């Protein structure tokens, strides 16, 4: 890392630590991610103005990491820190509002505060639509997250939102992509919960086919999905 070249509190060190933190989050190694994110935050607090967007983003990254660790108390605190800077210094349509509202929404889903979650996720969607349009991949993530919440709360709009997310993901990312599989899977769950097992089977079958093209046959997630598909097949008989 750049510590051998730069002083300990150099911004390049903070950037690298943040990037490493995000990399470890994507790998599911949250404890290690948190270590690098905290190191980055410590540097930023020393060298940046308190309204700098880098602080907004590192607070939001910390919130997301804590959320994934099921530590919603800490996640909420960091999300609030991110949101406070935004509210005090930036226009409500700034893209970072969408990111922070999205994280706050997901935290509130975990806490089963569904009305608050809907408020935050709806705000995130509107800001993403304003900045990127209705067919952007970032907007698709908002459709997906809000659709997932609506499935939990039995809102009829869940399926419509998930189909919007799926169409965009197929177009922008291709049919053989894990995000596309994620959309197929969520739609399968919606149909399953409605008791429409044939449709649930069709969408889950798509998920399995995507996983087969990306992973080896001994992949644990693929094996689980194949077992779920067998279960659905039995339900249809």
N, C-alpha and C positions, 0 to 999 in steps of 0.2 A: 504494500500500500504506500501512499505518498508520504507517510510519516518520516521516511528516510531522506526526503527531499525538502519538505516544508516544515515550518514550525508546527507545534502541536495544535494550535488554534487557527491554523490557516483554513480559509473557506473550502479549499480543494479537499482537505481531509473530511470536512463535514459532508460535502457532496458525495464523496466515495462511501462514507459510512452509511449515509441515507440510501444510496443505491444498493449497497450490500444488504441492508436491512430489508429492502423491498424484494431483493432476490431470495432471501431466506424465508420471507413470508410466502412467496410463490411456491417454495419447496415444502412448506408446512413446518419449518423449523422456527417456531415463534419465539422461543427463548433466546436463540442466537440473534434473531432479527431485532428483538427488543434491545439487546445489548448494543448493537450498532446504531440503532435509531436514537437511543438515549445518549450515546457518545456524540452523535451529530447534533442533537438538540442542545447539549451542553456547550458546544462550540458556538452555535448560532446565538444562544442567549448572551454570550460574551461579546460578540462582534457585530450583531445586527441591531438595527432600530426595532423597537417593539412592534411596529406595524408592518414589518417586512413580510412579503408573501411566502418567503422560505419558511418562516416560523409557522404560518398558517398551514402549510403543507406537511411540515414535520409533525406538528400537533395532530393533524388528521391521520397521518401514517401511524403514529403511536396509538391513536384511538382505534384504528382498524386492527392493529396487531393485538391490542388488549381484548377487543371484541372477539377475535378468533380464538383467543385463549380463554374465553368465557368469563373474563374479568370485566363485567359491564360497569362496575363502579369506576374503575380507572379509565375505561373507555369513554364514559360519559364526561369525565373531567377534562380529558384532552380534547374531546370533540367540542366542548363548551369553550375551551381556550381558543381553538381555531375559529369558531363562530364569532366570538367576541371581537377578535381583531378585524374580521371581515365586516361586521356590522358597524364598527366604529370608523372604518377607513375606506370602504369600497362600496361601489354601487351594487344594488341587490341582484343585478343581472350578471355580475362577474362570474366567470366559469367556476372559480374556486368555491363559490357558494353552493353550487350544485354538488360538488364532491363532498363538502362537509355536511350538507343536508342529507346526502345519501348515506353517509356513515352513521349519522345520528338516527336516521330512519331504521337502519339495520339493527342498531343497538336497541332501539325501542321495540323492535320485533322480538328480540331475545328476551327483553324484559316484559313482554306481553302487554305493552302499552300501545295497543293497536291504533287508537285514534291519533296519538302523537306521531306514531310511525307513518301513518297515512299523510299527515300534514307535512312532514319533512320530505317524504319521498315524492309527494305531489309537487312541492316546491322545486325539488331537484329536477324533476321531469320538465317542468315549465321553463326553467333556466336553460336546460340542455336544448330544448326545442327552440328557444329564442336564439341561442348562440350557434347551434349546429344544424338546426332543421329537424324535420320529423324522421328522416331516413338515415341519420348518422349512427355509427356503431355505438357511440356514447349514449345517444338517446335510446338505443335498443336495450342497453343495460338498465336504464330507468324504467322502460316498459317491463322488463323482466322482473326487477325487484318489486315494483308496485303490483304486478300481476301475482307474484308469489304471496305478497301480503293479502291481496284480495282473495286468493284461494283459501288462506287460513281463516279469513273473516267471512267466508261464504258469499263474497260479492260476485255477482254475475259477470262483472267486467273482467274477471281474471283471465278467461279464455281468450277474449278479444286482445288483451294486452300481450299475452304470451304469443299469440299468432303474429302480432306486429313485430315483436322481438325476433321471432323465428325467421320471418321473411327478410328482415334486414341482415341478420347474421348469415343466412344462406347466401345472400347476394354479395355481402362485403367480405365474408370470411371463407365462404365455400361450404359445401355440404359435409366435407370430412374435416370437421373442426370440433374441439371439445365444447366451445361455447354453443355451437349449433346443437350438439348432443344434449347439452344442458337444457336448451329450450324444448327439444323433443321430450326429454324426461319429465319436465314440469307439466307439459301438456298431457302426457300420459297419466300423471298423478291426478290431474283435474278430471279426466274421463273416468279413471278408476274410482274416484270418490263419488262420482255421479252414478256409478254402477254400470257404466257403458264399457264393459270389459273388452269387446272386440276393438273399439277405437283405442283404448289404452294399450292393447297388444300391438297394434300397428305402429304407434309412436314409440313404444319401448323397443320394438324390433329395429327401428331406425337407429336408436341409441346403440344397441348391441352391434349393428353393422359398422357404425362409425368406430366404436372401440376396437373391433376386430381389425380394422385397417390401420389403427394407430398403435395398438399394444400387442404384445405377444399373448398367446393363448393361456399362459399361466398368470396373467395379470389378475390381481385379487378383485379389482373393481369389475373387470369383465366377467369373472366367474360369478360374482354376486348378481350382476345384471342378467346373466344367462339363467340363473336360478329363479330370478323374479319373472323372467319371460316364461319359464316352464310353469310357474305357479299360475300366471295369467292364462296360459293355454288350458290348464285344468279347470279354471273358473268358467271358461267359454263352453266347455263340453256339457 
